[in-house]
């Protein structure tokens, strides 16, 4: 039986405080599938309001996954993020928490100013939609950024 090491897991947070900041779950699924050779699986994180997004994403994922959405406190989520190989999510608080924990972080932006609002950390990167419409952001730039981030030490 294969086991996952925490440091081999990609944390994914498809939620955000308003719909215009949420990258579609199918794009997160494509992203996770395209980096599956670099990670052992995914852990889905978010608050109780993000449960439908995480359930939709979990159904799409090819890599093994654990859906912790709505099942952790903020402190517990921070502890999970600290152990993961990397984090990917929308412009939201969990990205800042991941970066603060020292986890490699990729933030996806639609509206908002990523130069001002991206998570700060030595291993934090972001991709943004040129027209500030998150749904128009293709998965290619995010896949390339995450692969590069995962390859870094």
N, C-alpha and C positions, 0 to 999 in steps of 0.2 A: 504494500500500500504506500502510495506517495504521500509525503507530508509537506506542508508549506512552512517555510521559515518566514517569520515576520518581515525580515529585511529583504525578502524576495517578492513582496506584495505591493501592488499599485493601489493606492487609496483613490477612490473616485467619488466626487461629490457633485451630482447633477443639479442640485437645488440652488436657489438664490432668492432674495427677498421679494423680487417681482419678476413676472414672466419675461419681460424684455431683456433680462440679464441671463436667461436660461438657454444654453446651447441645447439643441434637441438631443434626447436620449440616444437616438440612432447614431449620432455623430460620436458620442462618448463610447458607444458600443464598437463602432468601427475603429476608433482610436485604440481601445483596449485590445481588440483583436489583432491589430497591426503591430503591437508591441509585445504580444504574447510570448515571442521567442526570448524576450529580455526579462520577463517576470514570471513567477510561478502561478500567480492568480491575482484576484482583485478583492478588495474590501470596499463595500459601498457605505458611505457615511452621510449623515444629514439629520435634520430634526424630523419630528413626527409629520410635519406638513409636507416633507419631501418623500414620504413613503410611496405614493403612486409613481413618482419619477424613478425611484430606485427599483421598484418592482418591475416597471417596464424595461429598465436597463438590465436588470438581472436576467430577465427572460431572453435578452438579445445576446448576452455574453457567451463567447466560446471558452475563454479561460475559466478555470474554477473560480467561484466567487462566494463571498460571505456577505450577506446583507445585514448590516448593523444599523441601518437607518431608523432613527427614532428609538433605538434601544440603548443608547449611551447618554450619559450626562456630558456636558461640555468638557469637563476634566477627563473623563474616560475617553472621549473622542480624541482629545489632545494626546493622551497616552498611546492610543492606537496609531495616530499619525506619526508620532515620534519614532515608532518602530518600523514604519514602512519604507520601502526603497524610494518611493516618490508619491507625490500627490498631484492630481489633476482635478480642477474644478472651475466653476464660474467665478466671476468677481463677487466674492462673498467672504464672510468672516472665517470660514474653515481654511481658506488659502492662507490667510494671515497667521492663523494658529499653526498650520503646518510649517510655514517658513520660520516662525518663532521657535518651533521645536527642532529646527535644523534639518528638516526634511526637504529634499529636492522638490520644487514646486513649480507647476505649470498652471497659469491662470488664463482662462479664455475670456476675452472681453468683446462685448458688443457696444452698448452705450457706456458712457463714462470715459474718463481720461486715464488710460493705463499708466502713463508716465507719472501721474499723480497718485493713483489708487492701487497700483500693483503691490503685492506682498514684497516686503523688503527682506533680503537675505542673500548670502553669497551664492546660493544655488536656486535662485528664483528667477523664472523667465515668464514671459507672457506672449500671447498672440492676440491680435485684434482684428475685427472686421473693418475693412476700409470705409464702409458706409455706416458704421455704428449699428447695424442691424445684425444681431448675433446669429440669426438663422441663415444669413448669407455667407457666414464664415465656413469655408470648406474644411474638411478634416485634414487635408494634406499638410498645411503649415503646422498644425498642432501635432500631427504624427512626427514630422521631422524634428520639431522642437523637443518633444518628449523622448524620442530615440537618442538625440544628442545629450539631453539631460541625464538619461539613464546610463549612457556610456561614460559620463564624467565621474571622477572619483571625488 
